[in-house]
Amino acid sequence: MTTIYILMGGPGAGKGTASEFLQEKGYICHSTGDMMRQALFQNHPRVMPYAEDILHHRPIPPKIIQELIEQCLSDAKRVGKGVVLDGYPKEIEQCLFIDRFAKEHHVKTVCVLIDVLPDNAAARIRFREVCDRCKKIFNAQFVPPKVTGRCDDCDIPLSKRADDRVANVEERIRQFKSRMKPVLDYYGDRLHLLDGNAAPEICRANFERFYQMQLTEEKTHSSQ
């Protein structure tokens, strides 16, 4: 494993664009929601007792999530892959766990907050669709699929996320900032703030430059 990227941002911030770029660089991306659903699909013994909670988007015990995250990190380290965490950590204890793992395994962590204005987030969410199989995100206005309503790679119908209701965007952003304040304060100077308000292709280019800067810093540090 080389690096753990922690991506944070409210709804419509553009974390999917950053995750997609990192996947192309060989990183393994883990969204906590997708991870829970995948574990449920695989009949994971630790997850099955919480099947109804997962299906109805209700919270499950943090220790269960931490166990799955730890397994994902260990698996990635074994095969020498970097990891992207989307939706984790959400509380201080989870931050401490990642720091302990990184220190024990000599892994670098990069914490990123992608900030976006509510109006821009609402515009993205209004046109956002996702492939239920590969989880690729499309946007009819900004990044449309080649065939309207169908995934470019899987050729199956796209769907709207259950919580992608524009009317809820401002409230969800408010809740995100309130809930995540302790985590953001914890990372402090380690937190990289990126502007997510530009068009997706510009945001991607900006993130690519940020990524290259991180690589340069790693090479400089390793040569000292």
C-alpha positions as CSV (number, residue, x, y, z in Angstrom):
1,M,0.0,0.0,0.0
2,T,1.3,3.5,-0.8
3,T,-1.3,6.0,0.4
4,I,-4.8,6.2,2.0
5,Y,-6.8,9.0,0.4
6,I,-9.7,10.2,2.7
7,L,-12.3,12.0,0.5
8,M,-14.8,14.2,2.3
9,G,-17.5,16.5,0.9
10,G,-21.2,17.0,1.1
11,P,-23.7,15.8,-1.5
12,G,-22.8,16.8,-5.1
13,A,-19.3,17.9,-4.1
14,G,-17.6,15.8,-6.8
15,K,-16.0,13.0,-4.7
16,G,-17.0,10.6,-7.5
17,T,-14.8,12.5,-10.0
18,A,-11.8,12.3,-7.6
19,S,-12.5,8.6,-6.9
20,E,-12.7,7.8,-10.6
21,F,-9.3,9.5,-11.2
22,L,-7.7,7.6,-8.4
23,Q,-9.1,4.3,-9.6
24,E,-7.5,4.9,-12.9
25,K,-4.2,5.3,-11.0
26,G,-4.7,1.8,-9.5
27,Y,-6.3,2.8,-6.2
28,I,-9.0,0.7,-4.6
29,C,-12.1,2.8,-3.8
30,H,-14.3,2.0,-0.8
31,S,-17.6,3.9,-0.2
32,T,-18.9,2.8,3.1
33,G,-22.5,2.4,1.7
34,D,-21.3,0.3,-1.2
35,M,-19.1,-1.7,1.1
36,M,-22.0,-2.5,3.4
37,R,-24.2,-3.6,0.5
38,Q,-21.5,-5.7,-1.0
39,A,-20.8,-7.5,2.3
40,L,-24.6,-8.1,2.6
41,F,-24.6,-9.6,-0.9
42,Q,-21.8,-11.9,0.1
43,N,-23.6,-13.0,3.3
44,H,-20.8,-11.6,5.5
45,P,-21.5,-13.1,9.0
46,R,-20.8,-9.9,10.8
47,V,-23.1,-7.9,8.6
48,M,-26.1,-10.2,8.2
49,P,-27.7,-9.3,11.5
50,Y,-28.0,-5.7,10.3
51,A,-29.4,-6.5,6.9
52,E,-32.6,-4.5,7.4
53,D,-30.7,-1.5,8.7
54,I,-28.4,-1.5,5.7
55,L,-31.3,-1.9,3.2
56,H,-33.2,1.0,4.9
57,H,-30.1,3.3,5.3
58,R,-30.2,3.1,9.0
59,P,-27.0,3.3,11.1
60,I,-25.2,0.2,12.1
61,P,-22.6,-0.2,15.0
62,P,-19.4,1.7,14.2
63,K,-17.3,-1.4,15.3
64,I,-18.8,-3.4,12.4
65,I,-17.9,-0.7,9.9
66,Q,-14.4,-0.5,11.4
67,E,-13.9,-4.2,11.1
68,L,-14.7,-4.1,7.4
69,I,-12.6,-1.0,6.8
70,E,-9.6,-2.7,8.5
71,Q,-10.1,-5.8,6.4
72,C,-10.2,-3.6,3.2
73,L,-7.0,-1.8,4.2
74,S,-5.2,-5.0,5.1
75,D,-6.2,-6.6,1.8
76,A,-5.0,-3.5,-0.1
77,K,-1.7,-3.5,1.7
78,R,-1.2,-7.2,0.9
79,V,-1.5,-6.5,-2.8
80,G,0.4,-3.2,-2.7
81,K,-2.6,-1.0,-3.7
82,G,-3.5,2.5,-2.5
83,V,-6.9,3.0,-1.0
84,V,-9.6,5.7,-1.3
85,L,-12.1,6.0,1.6
86,D,-15.4,7.8,0.8
87,G,-17.7,8.2,3.8
88,Y,-15.2,7.2,6.4
89,P,-14.2,8.4,9.0
90,K,-17.2,10.2,10.5
91,E,-16.1,10.4,14.1
92,I,-12.9,10.9,16.1
93,E,-12.5,7.3,17.1
94,Q,-12.4,6.3,13.4
95,C,-9.8,9.0,12.7
96,L,-7.6,7.6,15.5
97,F,-8.0,4.1,14.0
98,I,-6.8,5.2,10.6
99,D,-3.9,7.0,12.1
100,R,-2.9,3.9,14.1
101,F,-3.2,1.7,11.0
102,A,-1.1,4.2,8.9
103,K,1.6,4.5,11.6
104,E,1.8,0.7,12.2
105,H,2.1,0.0,8.4
106,H,4.1,3.1,7.4
107,V,1.4,4.3,5.2
108,K,0.8,8.0,4.2
109,T,-2.7,9.5,4.6
110,V,-4.0,12.4,2.5
111,C,-7.2,14.1,3.8
112,V,-9.2,16.0,1.2
113,L,-12.3,18.2,1.7
114,I,-14.1,19.1,-1.6
115,D,-16.2,22.1,-0.9
116,V,-19.1,23.2,-3.1
117,L,-21.9,25.8,-3.0
118,P,-25.4,24.5,-2.4
119,D,-26.7,25.8,-5.7
120,N,-24.0,24.0,-7.6
121,A,-24.5,20.8,-5.7
122,A,-28.3,21.0,-6.4
123,A,-27.6,21.4,-10.2
124,R,-25.4,18.3,-10.2
125,I,-27.8,16.2,-8.2
126,R,-30.7,17.1,-10.3
127,F,-29.1,15.4,-13.3
128,R,-27.1,12.7,-11.6
129,E,-27.6,9.0,-12.3
130,V,-25.6,5.9,-11.3
131,C,-25.0,2.4,-12.5
132,D,-26.1,-0.1,-9.9
133,R,-23.6,-2.6,-11.1
134,C,-20.3,-0.8,-11.6
135,K,-21.3,2.3,-9.5
136,K,-20.1,4.7,-12.2
137,I,-21.8,8.1,-12.0
138,F,-23.2,10.0,-15.0
139,N,-24.7,13.4,-15.3
140,A,-27.1,14.2,-18.1
141,Q,-25.9,17.8,-18.2
142,F,-22.2,17.6,-17.5
143,V,-21.1,13.9,-18.1
144,P,-23.9,12.2,-20.1
145,P,-23.8,8.6,-21.0
146,K,-23.3,7.6,-24.7
147,V,-26.8,6.2,-24.7
148,T,-29.4,8.2,-22.7
149,G,-30.2,6.4,-19.5
150,R,-27.8,3.4,-19.9
151,C,-24.3,2.8,-18.5
152,D,-21.5,3.0,-21.0
153,D,-19.7,0.0,-19.6
154,C,-22.5,-2.3,-18.3
155,D,-25.2,-1.4,-20.8
156,I,-27.9,-1.5,-18.1
157,P,-30.4,1.2,-17.2
158,L,-29.1,3.9,-14.9
159,S,-31.0,4.8,-11.7
160,K,-31.4,7.8,-9.3
161,R,-30.0,7.4,-5.8
162,A,-32.8,7.2,-3.2
163,D,-31.5,10.3,-1.4
164,D,-30.9,12.4,-4.5
165,R,-33.8,14.8,-4.0
166,V,-32.8,18.4,-4.8
167,A,-35.2,19.7,-2.2
168,N,-33.0,18.1,0.5
169,V,-29.7,19.3,-0.7
170,E,-29.3,22.4,1.5
171,E,-30.4,20.4,4.6
172,R,-28.0,17.6,3.8
173,I,-25.1,20.0,3.3
174,R,-25.9,21.6,6.6
175,Q,-26.1,18.3,8.3
176,F,-22.8,17.2,6.7
177,K,-20.9,20.3,8.0
178,S,-22.4,20.0,11.4
179,R,-21.7,16.3,11.8
180,M,-18.2,16.4,10.3
181,K,-16.9,19.5,12.2
182,P,-15.1,17.4,14.9
183,V,-13.5,15.3,12.2
184,L,-12.4,18.4,10.2
185,D,-11.1,20.0,13.3
186,Y,-9.2,16.8,14.1
187,Y,-7.3,16.8,10.8
188,G,-6.7,20.6,11.1
189,D,-3.6,21.5,9.1
190,R,-3.5,18.1,7.5
191,L,-6.7,18.8,5.7
192,H,-6.5,19.8,2.0
193,L,-9.4,22.1,0.9
194,L,-10.2,21.8,-2.8
195,D,-12.8,23.9,-4.6
196,G,-15.5,21.7,-6.2
197,N,-17.5,24.4,-7.8
198,A,-16.1,24.3,-11.3
199,A,-17.2,22.1,-14.2
200,P,-16.4,18.4,-13.7
201,E,-13.5,18.4,-16.3
202,I,-11.9,21.4,-14.5
203,C,-12.3,19.8,-11.1
204,R,-10.7,16.6,-12.4
205,A,-7.8,18.6,-13.8
206,N,-7.4,20.4,-10.5
207,F,-7.4,17.1,-8.6
208,E,-4.9,15.6,-11.0
209,R,-2.5,18.6,-10.3
210,F,-3.1,18.1,-6.6
211,Y,-2.3,14.3,-6.9
212,Q,0.9,15.1,-8.8
213,M,2.0,17.5,-6.1
214,Q,1.5,14.7,-3.5
215,L,3.6,12.4,-5.6
216,T,6.4,15.0,-5.8
217,E,6.3,15.5,-2.0
218,E,6.6,11.7,-1.5
219,K,9.6,11.5,-3.8
220,T,11.2,14.5,-2.1
221,H,10.6,13.0,1.3
222,S,11.9,9.5,0.3
223,S,15.1,11.0,-1.1
224,Q,16.0,12.9,2.0
